[in-house]
Amino acid sequence: MTTYHERLWPALWIPWALLLVIPASLLVLEPVSWLAGAVTGIVLYLGSVGLWIASSQPIDVFDGELRAGRARISLAFLGEAEAIEGHDAFLARGQNLNSRAWLLIRGGVADVVRVPVLDPDDPTPYWLLSTRQAKKLAAAINSSRRPVSGHPAE
């Protein structure tokens, strides 16, 4: 049962900006062939939008795990998730960032959730995840956590 799902899309203005690849291709290839420029521009645009779509990352709280992109960790090894918004989120992504933290950051997403990793065998102190719904994600993680025997839980 999924308790939380979000897909982190890169900035939504990017596909519109990528449209500029079409006239650029026309300008470059027009001396050779107008048709070659148009076809190349359209192919480059579609490929760029495909990469834009492929670069979106899911965040899920599902079946006792936190899944962020391709990474997964059992909720039993996580501490209390903290929603960080506004200027504090800016500081958490920059000045206050621990270099050993695991990151899933998107530039167009202002808020983050910090989740401490309690596993003594894991050198990562915390996960820092960009999210458009920081309070909901933190609440989903916190309400789904269950300790594993032999490991501490907050």
C-alpha positions as CSV (number, residue, x, y, z in Angstrom):
1,M,0.0,0.0,0.0
2,T,1.4,3.3,-1.0
3,T,1.2,6.0,1.6
4,Y,2.9,8.7,-0.4
5,H,3.8,9.2,-4.1
6,E,5.3,12.2,-5.8
7,R,7.2,12.6,-9.1
8,L,9.8,15.4,-9.1
9,W,9.7,16.9,-12.5
10,P,12.5,19.3,-13.5
11,A,11.4,22.9,-14.1
12,L,8.2,23.1,-16.1
13,W,9.5,25.9,-18.4
14,I,12.2,23.7,-19.8
15,P,10.1,22.1,-22.6
16,W,9.1,25.5,-23.8
17,A,12.8,26.7,-23.8
18,L,13.7,23.5,-25.7
19,L,11.5,24.6,-28.6
20,L,14.4,27.0,-29.5
21,V,16.3,23.9,-30.8
22,I,14.0,23.9,-33.9
23,P,14.8,27.3,-35.2
24,A,18.5,26.8,-34.3
25,S,18.6,23.7,-36.4
26,L,16.8,25.5,-39.2
27,L,19.4,28.2,-39.2
28,V,22.4,25.8,-39.1
29,L,21.1,23.4,-41.8
30,E,19.2,25.9,-44.0
31,P,22.2,26.3,-46.4
32,V,22.2,22.5,-46.9
33,S,18.4,21.8,-46.9
34,W,15.4,23.4,-45.2
35,L,13.8,20.0,-44.9
36,A,16.9,18.6,-43.2
37,G,16.9,21.5,-40.7
38,A,13.2,21.0,-39.9
39,V,13.5,17.3,-39.4
40,T,16.7,17.6,-37.4
41,G,15.1,20.3,-35.2
42,I,12.0,18.2,-34.5
43,V,14.1,15.1,-33.8
44,L,16.3,17.0,-31.4
45,Y,13.3,18.6,-29.7
46,L,11.6,15.3,-29.2
47,G,14.8,13.7,-27.9
48,S,15.4,16.6,-25.5
49,V,11.8,16.3,-24.1
50,G,12.3,12.6,-23.8
51,L,15.4,13.2,-21.7
52,W,13.5,15.8,-19.6
53,I,10.8,13.2,-18.9
54,A,13.4,10.5,-18.1
55,S,15.1,12.8,-15.6
56,S,12.0,13.0,-13.4
57,Q,12.5,11.1,-10.2
58,P,9.8,9.4,-8.1
59,I,9.6,9.6,-4.3
60,D,7.5,6.9,-2.7
61,V,6.7,5.7,0.8
62,F,5.6,2.2,0.1
63,D,5.6,-1.2,1.7
64,G,7.9,-0.2,4.6
65,E,10.4,1.5,2.4
66,L,11.4,5.1,1.4
67,R,12.1,5.1,-2.3
68,A,13.7,8.1,-3.9
69,G,14.8,7.8,-7.5
70,R,16.6,4.4,-7.7
71,A,17.6,4.4,-4.0
72,R,15.6,2.5,-1.3
73,I,15.9,2.3,2.4
74,S,13.8,0.5,5.0
75,L,11.8,2.9,7.1
76,A,12.9,1.0,10.2
77,F,16.4,2.5,9.7
78,L,15.1,6.1,9.5
79,G,14.6,8.6,12.3
80,E,12.0,11.4,12.5
81,A,11.6,13.1,9.2
82,E,11.7,16.9,9.2
83,A,9.9,19.1,6.7
84,I,12.1,22.1,5.9
85,E,10.6,25.1,4.0
86,G,11.6,28.5,2.7
87,H,15.0,30.0,3.6
88,D,15.8,27.1,6.0
89,A,15.5,24.7,3.0
90,F,17.9,26.9,1.1
91,L,20.4,26.7,3.9
92,A,19.8,22.9,4.2
93,R,20.7,22.4,0.5
94,G,23.8,24.6,0.8
95,Q,25.5,26.1,3.8
96,N,24.2,23.5,6.3
97,L,24.6,20.5,4.0
98,N,26.6,17.5,5.3
99,S,28.9,16.3,2.5
100,R,28.0,12.7,3.4
101,A,24.3,13.2,3.0
102,W,22.4,11.3,0.3
103,L,20.7,13.8,-2.0
104,L,17.7,13.9,-4.3
105,I,17.6,17.6,-5.2
106,R,15.7,19.4,-7.9
107,G,16.5,23.1,-8.6
108,G,13.0,24.2,-9.3
109,V,11.6,22.7,-6.0
110,A,12.0,25.0,-3.0
111,D,11.2,22.7,0.0
112,V,13.1,19.6,1.3
113,V,12.6,16.8,3.8
114,R,15.6,15.7,5.9
115,V,15.4,12.1,7.2
116,P,18.1,10.9,9.6
117,V,19.6,7.4,8.9
118,L,19.9,5.4,12.1
119,D,21.6,2.4,10.7
120,P,25.0,2.2,12.5
121,D,26.5,0.4,9.4
122,D,25.5,3.2,7.1
123,P,27.9,6.2,6.8
124,T,25.2,8.4,5.4
125,P,23.9,10.7,8.2
126,Y,20.7,11.6,6.5
127,W,18.7,11.8,3.2
128,L,17.8,15.2,1.9
129,L,14.9,15.1,-0.6
130,S,13.4,17.9,-2.6
131,T,9.6,17.8,-2.5
132,R,6.7,20.0,-3.4
133,Q,4.8,18.7,-0.4
134,A,7.3,18.6,2.5
135,K,4.8,18.3,5.3
136,K,2.9,15.5,3.7
137,L,6.1,13.5,2.8
138,A,7.5,13.9,6.4
139,A,4.1,12.9,7.9
140,A,4.0,9.8,5.6
141,I,7.5,8.7,6.6
142,N,6.9,9.3,10.3
143,S,3.6,7.5,10.4
144,S,5.0,4.5,8.5
145,R,8.2,4.0,10.5
146,R,8.6,0.8,12.6
147,P,11.7,-0.3,14.4
148,V,13.7,-3.4,13.4
149,S,14.7,-5.5,16.3
150,G,18.2,-4.9,17.5
151,H,18.4,-1.4,15.8
152,P,17.5,1.9,17.5
153,A,14.4,3.9,16.5
154,E,13.3,7.2,17.7
